[in-house]
């Protein structure tokens, strides 16, 4: 099986779905990740982790402001 046809790990698919739900990724981003993941796996890992962490921080900030 060549790299372009190889399925992404479930963890990556779940992370992308979470990013779409958070509004950080759109379907074009998901398609691009699926198309290029295996050739740039290390880069994509960092992108997905950084985007997810930034989205979580943004979602927590309003809750923290309301508590103050």
C-alpha positions as CSV (number, residue, x, y, z in Angstrom):
1,X,0.0,0.0,0.0
2,X,1.5,3.4,-0.9
3,X,1.7,6.3,1.5
4,X,-1.1,8.3,-0.2
5,X,-3.6,5.5,0.3
6,X,-2.6,4.5,3.8
7,X,-5.3,5.3,6.4
8,X,-4.4,7.8,9.1
9,X,-4.3,6.5,12.7
10,X,-7.6,6.8,14.6
11,X,-6.0,9.2,17.0
12,X,-5.2,11.6,14.2
13,X,-8.7,11.3,12.8
14,X,-10.2,12.0,16.2
15,X,-7.9,15.0,16.8
16,X,-8.9,16.5,13.4
17,X,-12.6,15.9,14.2
18,X,-12.2,17.7,17.5
19,X,-10.5,20.6,15.7
20,X,-13.3,20.9,13.2
21,X,-15.8,20.9,16.1
22,X,-13.8,23.6,17.9
23,X,-13.8,25.7,14.7
24,X,-10.0,25.5,14.3
25,X,-10.0,23.3,11.2
26,X,-12.4,23.3,8.2
27,X,-12.9,20.5,5.7
28,X,-10.1,21.8,3.4
29,X,-7.7,21.5,6.3
30,X,-8.8,17.9,7.0
31,X,-8.5,17.0,3.3
32,X,-5.0,18.6,3.1
33,X,-3.9,16.7,6.3
34,X,-5.1,13.4,4.9
35,X,-3.4,14.0,1.6
36,X,0.0,15.0,3.1
37,X,0.1,13.4,6.5
38,X,2.5,10.6,5.7
39,X,5.0,12.7,3.9
40,X,5.1,15.3,6.7
41,X,4.1,13.3,9.7
42,X,6.3,15.1,12.2
43,X,5.1,18.5,11.0
44,X,1.5,17.4,11.2
45,X,1.9,16.0,14.7
46,X,3.2,19.4,15.9
47,X,0.5,21.3,14.0
48,X,-2.3,19.1,15.4
49,X,-1.0,19.3,19.0
50,X,-0.4,23.0,18.9
51,X,-3.8,23.8,17.3
52,X,-5.6,21.6,19.8
53,X,-3.9,23.1,22.8
54,X,-4.5,26.7,21.6
55,X,-8.2,25.9,21.0
56,X,-8.5,24.4,24.5
57,X,-6.9,27.5,26.0
58,X,-9.2,29.8,24.1
59,X,-12.3,27.8,25.2
60,X,-11.2,27.9,28.9
61,X,-10.5,31.7,28.9
62,X,-14.1,32.8,28.8
63,X,-14.9,30.4,31.7
64,X,-12.0,31.8,33.7
65,X,-13.1,35.4,33.1
66,X,-16.6,34.6,34.2
67,X,-15.3,33.2,37.5
68,X,-13.1,36.2,38.2
